[in-house]
Amino acid sequence: MAPEPVRLHQVTRWPIWSIPGRLLGPVLAVELLAVCLVLAGLLHPPRLDRPTLVLLVTLTVAGSLHTEVVAGIERVRRYTAETHHVNLTSVWTVASALLLPPVLGAFVVVVVVYTHLYVRVLRPVPPPDRRPVYREVYSTATVILSVHAAAGVLAATRPGELYGSLPDVVALLLALLTYTVVNTCLVLGVVAVASPDTRVVRILFGGDELTLELATLCLGALTAGALAASGPFVALLAVPPILALHRTILVRKLRERADTDSKTGLLNHAAWHLRGTHELAIAERERRPAALLILDLDHFKEINDTHGHLYGDQVLAATARVLREELRDHDLVGRFGGEEFVVLLPRLSGHDGREEVRQIAERLRRRIAGESDPVAPVDGVPAQRLPAPPPDAPGTDGPPSRTGITVSIGGALFPDDGHALTGLLEVADSALYAAKRAGRDAVRIGRHTFPAEPEHA
């Protein structure tokens, strides 16, 4: 039976059309350029002699074997985080860029590596969780352009070309640098356009991303050199290091997921406490002041009861986004559970630490209350200061008992209010209680004592 043709109304419902207009044009332009380069190569096919054919088959088989060996690990890795930058298939795409004509390198990338990766790793995931196909198509296009760019650099460094002859090592380094720059700029450029508030430098240099990327590229270059010098079977020696890299990245992703609160993306209680203790030890060793803030959303139970728990989760996520935007990269932000957030400021900059902490806390309080600039849009969707209640939420038939979202904040200074994290938390908690007693939507810093409540007969 012949397959049913794709109809126009089905094409218009493809997920790619849902991405923002400012992003759709560049994505389609990159993909179109990749297609044009492949077609241009097919119109003038390279001479397929025996050594080239052996390299083509070797890289094809090695890329397929790589996917089969790490399919389970890769499936888990790709779905333990929203995004990932390091792509370990670069081992084979870099080798193909260094050893094969560009059109054959594109064949290895498209037909073998990425198609096989999609079939064995991505497609088995159920549709609700499956990554959109257009993302994989764009990734494939970026690698095709990177392969052509690296091959172009190698061609330009040969005798008689534009730049003359260069030493092999210099030509190799230039090709690897070109491959990396083209691929990284195309990938992170889309991230920057899609989410203007995303800190691209943090993605590139955060954690071990850059080290893993360089390790993958170097392994690809070493594989290419070994193949050229010792024959096809040496490609098998690259599989164990690749497997080790996969497991290393997987362990790191799982550790990050275990340390992250699922509703807000912030550190959870245990991870924040562990890292906070470490930061305080550094602050004590360097004899510099630090501070701790506890934030508690006012009347959060009433918000949940009035508008529903889904809206409450949106409020938590929006509050977390405000905290990330207003604070510095080295500040530790976590969720302590419920409606409480905690912040460690390990590097105070002013001479009057108490006043500096008060100003930071007031800025956070005003931002959450919607008294400053709105939150930056995310993925092309204009964001509000905090999400408005859904019109069909429970309790919206009449006027809600609360309009607007506020936060009470308590703070403590290190070392004035304590030397240990537990002591600082106790002081900040007493300050938070004082802010609540003052009518909420307030900031209090330092230890507060309260008279004992009289016992009732």
C-alpha positions in Angstrom: 0.0 0.0 0.0 1.4 3.4 -1.0 2.0 5.8 1.9 -0.5 8.6 2.3 0.8 11.9 0.8 1.6 14.8 3.1 -1.2 17.4 2.8 -0.8 21.2 3.0 -2.7 21.5 6.3 -0.3 18.9 7.8 2.7 20.9 6.7 1.4 24.1 8.3 1.1 22.3 11.6 4.7 21.3 11.8 6.3 22.4 15.1 8.9 24.5 13.3 6.3 27.1 12.4 5.7 27.7 16.1 9.2 29.2 16.8 9.5 33.0 16.9 9.8 34.8 13.5 13.1 36.4 14.4 14.5 32.8 14.8 12.7 31.1 12.0 14.5 33.1 9.2 18.1 32.3 10.4 17.3 28.6 11.0 15.9 28.2 7.5 18.8 30.1 6.0 21.3 27.8 7.7 19.5 24.7 6.6 19.1 26.0 3.0 22.8 26.9 2.8 23.7 23.3 4.0 21.4 21.8 1.3 22.9 24.0 -1.4 26.5 23.0 -0.4 25.5 19.3 -0.6 23.8 19.7 -4.0 26.8 21.7 -5.3 29.1 18.8 -4.3 26.8 16.2 -5.9 26.9 18.2 -9.2 30.7 17.9 -9.2 31.3 14.6 -7.4 34.9 13.8 -6.3 36.9 11.0 -7.6 36.2 7.9 -5.5 39.4 6.0 -5.5 40.1 3.0 -3.3 41.8 4.8 -0.3 38.9 7.3 -0.2 36.3 4.5 -0.4 38.0 2.7 2.5 38.0 5.8 4.6 34.3 6.4 3.8 33.3 2.9 4.7 35.4 3.0 7.9 34.0 6.2 9.2 30.4 5.0 8.3 30.8 1.8 10.1 32.6 3.4 13.1 29.9 6.1 13.4 27.2 3.4 13.4 29.1 1.3 15.9 29.5 4.4 18.1 25.7 5.0 18.2 24.9 1.4 18.9 27.3 1.2 21.8 26.2 4.3 23.5 22.5 4.4 22.5 21.1 3.8 26.0 23.5 6.3 27.6 22.9 8.9 25.0 19.1 8.6 25.3 19.3 9.3 29.0 21.8 12.1 28.6 19.8 14.0 26.0 16.6 13.9 28.2 18.2 14.8 31.6 18.5 18.5 30.6 16.7 21.0 28.5 19.8 21.7 26.4 23.2 20.2 25.8 26.1 21.7 24.0 28.7 18.9 23.7 28.0 16.5 20.9 30.3 13.5 21.0 29.6 12.5 17.4 32.1 15.2 16.6 34.7 12.5 16.7 33.5 11.2 13.4 32.4 14.4 11.8 35.8 16.0 12.5 37.6 13.0 11.1 35.4 13.1 8.0 36.2 16.8 7.5 39.9 16.1 7.7 40.0 13.0 5.6 37.2 13.2 3.0 36.0 15.6 0.4 33.2 17.9 1.8 30.3 16.2 0.0 31.4 12.7 1.3 31.9 14.2 4.8 28.4 15.5 4.6 27.2 12.0 3.6 28.8 10.6 6.8 27.2 13.4 8.8 23.7 13.2 7.4 23.1 9.6 6.2 25.0 7.8 8.9 25.7 9.7 12.1 22.6 11.9 12.5 20.1 9.7 10.8 21.2 6.7 12.7 21.3 8.8 15.9 17.7 9.9 15.3 16.4 6.4 14.6 18.2 4.7 17.5 18.3 7.4 20.2 15.6 10.0 19.6 12.7 8.3 17.8 12.1 5.6 20.4 11.2 8.3 22.9 7.4 8.8 23.1 6.1 11.8 21.2 5.2 14.0 24.3 8.8 13.9 25.4 10.5 13.5 22.0 12.7 16.4 20.9 11.3 18.2 17.8 12.7 17.0 14.5 13.5 20.5 13.3 16.1 20.8 16.1 17.9 17.7 14.8 17.7 19.0 11.3 19.3 22.3 12.3 22.0 20.5 14.3 22.8 18.4 11.2 22.9 21.6 9.0 25.4 23.3 11.4 27.7 20.3 11.3 27.5 20.1 7.5 28.6 23.8 7.3 31.3 23.1 9.9 32.6 20.2 7.8 32.7 22.3 4.6 34.4 25.2 6.5 37.1 22.9 7.9 37.7 21.2 4.6 38.0 24.6 2.9 40.7 25.7 5.4 42.6 22.5 4.6 42.3 23.1 0.9 43.5 26.6 1.3 46.7 25.6 3.1 47.8 23.2 0.4 50.7 24.2 -2.0 49.7 26.6 -4.7 46.5 27.8 -3.0 45.7 31.2 -1.7 47.8 31.1 1.5 50.5 28.8 0.3 51.8 25.8 2.0 51.6 25.6 5.9 53.0 23.0 8.2 50.7 20.1 8.7 50.2 20.8 12.4 49.3 24.4 11.8 46.9 23.5 9.0 45.2 20.9 11.3 44.9 23.4 14.2 43.4 26.0 11.8 40.9 23.4 10.5 39.9 22.4 14.0 39.5 26.0 15.1 37.3 26.8 12.1 35.1 23.7 12.7 34.7 24.7 16.3 34.0 28.4 15.7 31.4 27.8 12.9 29.6 25.1 14.9 29.6 27.0 18.2 28.5 30.3 16.7 25.6 28.7 14.8 24.4 26.8 17.9 24.8 29.5 20.5 23.7 32.1 18.1 20.3 30.5 17.9 20.2 30.2 21.7 21.0 33.9 22.1 18.2 34.9 19.6 15.7 32.5 21.1 16.3 33.6 24.7 17.9 37.1 24.9 18.2 36.8 28.7 20.3 33.6 28.4 23.9 34.1 29.3 25.7 32.5 26.4 29.1 32.9 28.0 27.9 30.9 31.0 26.7 28.1 28.7 30.0 28.0 26.9 32.4 28.3 29.8 30.2 26.9 32.6 31.2 23.7 34.1 33.3 21.4 31.9 31.5 22.1 28.6 34.5 23.7 26.9 36.9 21.0 28.1 34.7 18.2 26.9 34.3 19.9 23.5 38.0 20.3 23.1 38.5 16.6 24.2 36.0 15.5 21.6 37.6 17.5 18.8 41.1 16.4 19.7 40.0 12.8 19.7 38.5 13.3 16.2 41.8 14.7 15.0 43.8 11.8 16.5 41.4 9.3 15.0 41.8 11.0 11.6 45.6 10.9 11.9 45.6 7.2 13.0 43.3 6.2 10.2 45.5 8.0 7.6 48.7 6.4 9.0 47.7 2.9 10.2 44.6 1.8 8.3 40.9 1.4 9.0 41.0 -1.0 12.0 42.6 1.6 14.2 39.2 3.4 14.4 38.1 0.7 16.9 40.6 2.2 19.4 38.5 5.4 19.5 35.4 3.7 20.8 36.5 3.1 24.5 37.5 6.7 25.1 34.2 7.8 23.5 32.3 5.5 25.8 34.2 6.9 28.8 33.3 10.5 27.7 29.7 9.6 27.4 29.6 8.1 30.9 31.4 11.1 32.3 28.8 13.5 30.8 25.9 11.3 31.9 27.1 11.2 35.5 27.5 15.0 35.5 24.0 15.5 34.1 22.4 13.1 36.6 24.3 14.9 39.4 23.0 18.3 38.2 19.4 16.9 38.0 19.7 15.5 41.5 20.8 18.9 42.8 18.0 20.8 41.1 14.5 21.6 42.2 12.1 20.4 39.5 9.6 23.3 39.8 12.0 26.2 39.8 15.3 25.0 38.3 17.2 26.3 41.4 19.3 24.3 43.8 17.4 22.1 46.1 17.8 22.3 49.9 20.5 19.7 50.2 22.6 20.9 47.3 22.3 24.6 48.4 23.3 23.7 52.0 26.4 21.8 50.8 27.6 24.5 48.4 26.8 27.2 50.8 28.9 25.6 53.5 31.8 25.5 51.0 31.4 29.1 50.0 31.3 30.2 53.7 34.5 28.3 54.4 36.2 30.2 51.5 34.8 33.5 52.8 36.2 32.8 56.2 39.6 31.8 54.9 39.8 35.0 52.8 38.3 37.1 55.6 35.6 38.7 53.5 32.0 39.4 54.4 29.1 37.5 53.1 25.3 37.5 53.6 22.3 35.2 53.6 18.7 36.0 52.6 15.5 34.0 53.2 12.5 35.0 51.0 9.0 33.8 51.7 6.1 34.5 49.4 3.3 36.1 51.3 0.0 34.3 51.6 1.1 31.6 49.2 -1.4 29.0 50.6 -4.2 31.4 49.9 -2.8 31.9 46.4 -2.9 28.1 45.8 -6.4 27.8 47.4 -7.8 30.7 45.3 -6.2 30.2 41.9 -5.1 26.5 41.9 -1.8 24.7 42.4 -0.8 25.1 38.7 -0.9 28.8 39.0 1.1 28.5 42.2 3.8 26.6 40.4 3.9 29.3 37.8 4.4 31.9 40.6 7.3 29.8 42.0 9.0 29.5 38.6 8.6 33.2 37.8 10.0 34.1 41.2 13.0 31.9 40.6 13.5 33.6 37.2 13.5 37.0 38.9 16.1 35.9 41.4 18.4 34.5 38.7 18.1 37.7 36.7 18.7 40.1 39.6 21.6 38.3 41.3 25.1 37.6 40.2 26.4 34.3 38.7 28.4 33.4 41.8 25.4 34.0 44.2 23.8 30.8 45.4 20.1 30.6 45.0 18.0 27.7 46.2 14.5 26.7 47.1 14.0 25.4 50.6 10.7 23.9 49.9 7.1 25.3 49.8 7.2 29.0 49.1 10.6 29.7 50.7 13.8 30.7 48.8 17.2 31.2 50.1 20.2 33.2 48.8 23.8 33.2 49.8 25.8 36.3 48.8 29.4 35.2 49.2 31.1 38.4 47.9 29.8 41.7 49.2 31.4 44.6 47.5 30.6 47.7 49.7 32.1 48.8 53.0 28.8 48.8 54.8 27.7 45.2 54.3 24.4 45.6 56.2 23.3 48.5 54.0 24.4 46.7 50.8 22.4 43.6 51.8 19.4 45.7 52.6 19.5 47.4 49.1 19.8 44.0 47.4 16.9 42.6 49.4 14.8 45.7 48.7 15.5 45.4 45.0 14.4 41.8 45.0 11.2 42.7 47.0 10.3 45.5 44.6 11.0 43.4 41.5 8.8 40.5 42.7 6.1 42.9 43.6 6.2 44.3 40.1 7.5 47.7 41.0 10.4 47.6 38.5 11.0 46.6 34.9 9.2 43.5 33.7 10.8 40.2 33.2 12.5 39.7 29.9 10.7 37.6 27.3 11.5 33.9 27.1 11.5 32.0 23.8 9.8 34.9 22.1 6.8 35.0 24.5 6.5 38.3 26.3 6.7 37.6 30.0 4.9 39.4 32.8 6.3 40.5 36.1 4.7 37.5 37.6 2.0 35.3 35.9 -1.6 36.5 36.1 -4.1 34.1 37.5 -5.9 32.0 34.9 -9.4 33.2 34.2 -10.9 29.8 34.8 -9.0 29.1 38.0 -11.0 28.3 41.2 -12.1 31.4 43.0 -12.0 33.8 40.0 -15.7 34.1 39.7 -15.6 36.8 42.4 -12.9 39.2 43.5 -10.0 37.3 44.9 -9.0 37.9 48.5 -5.5 38.9 47.3 -4.4 40.8 44.2 -0.7 40.8 43.5 2.2 38.8 44.8 4.6 40.0 47.4 7.5 38.6 49.4 8.9 39.0 52.9 12.7 38.9 53.3 15.0 38.3 56.2 18.7 38.6 56.1 21.9 37.8 58.1 25.5 38.9 57.7 28.6 36.8 58.0 30.5 37.0 60.3 28.6 39.6 62.3 25.5 37.4 62.8 27.2 34.0 62.8 30.1 31.9 61.5 28.2 28.8 60.4 25.5 28.4 57.9 23.0 27.0 60.5 23.5 30.1 62.7 23.0 32.5 59.8 19.8 30.7 58.8 18.5 31.1 62.4 19.2 34.8 62.4 17.8 35.3 58.9 14.7 33.3 59.9 14.1 35.6 62.9 14.5 38.6 60.6 11.9 37.0 58.2 9.5 36.5 61.1 10.0 40.2 62.0 9.2 41.2 58.4 6.0 39.0 58.6 5.0 40.7 61.9 5.5 44.1 60.3 2.8 43.4 57.8 4.6 41.4 55.2 6.1 42.8 51.9 9.0 44.0 54.0 12.7 43.5 54.6 14.4 43.0 57.9 18.2 42.3 58.5 19.9 40.9 61.6 18.7 39.1 64.7 15.3 40.0 66.1 13.9 38.9 69.4 10.2 38.7 70.3 8.5 38.8 73.7 7.2 35.4 74.8 3.5 35.0 74.1 1.4 34.7 77.3 0.1 31.3 78.1 -3.6 30.8 77.9 -5.4 29.1 80.8 
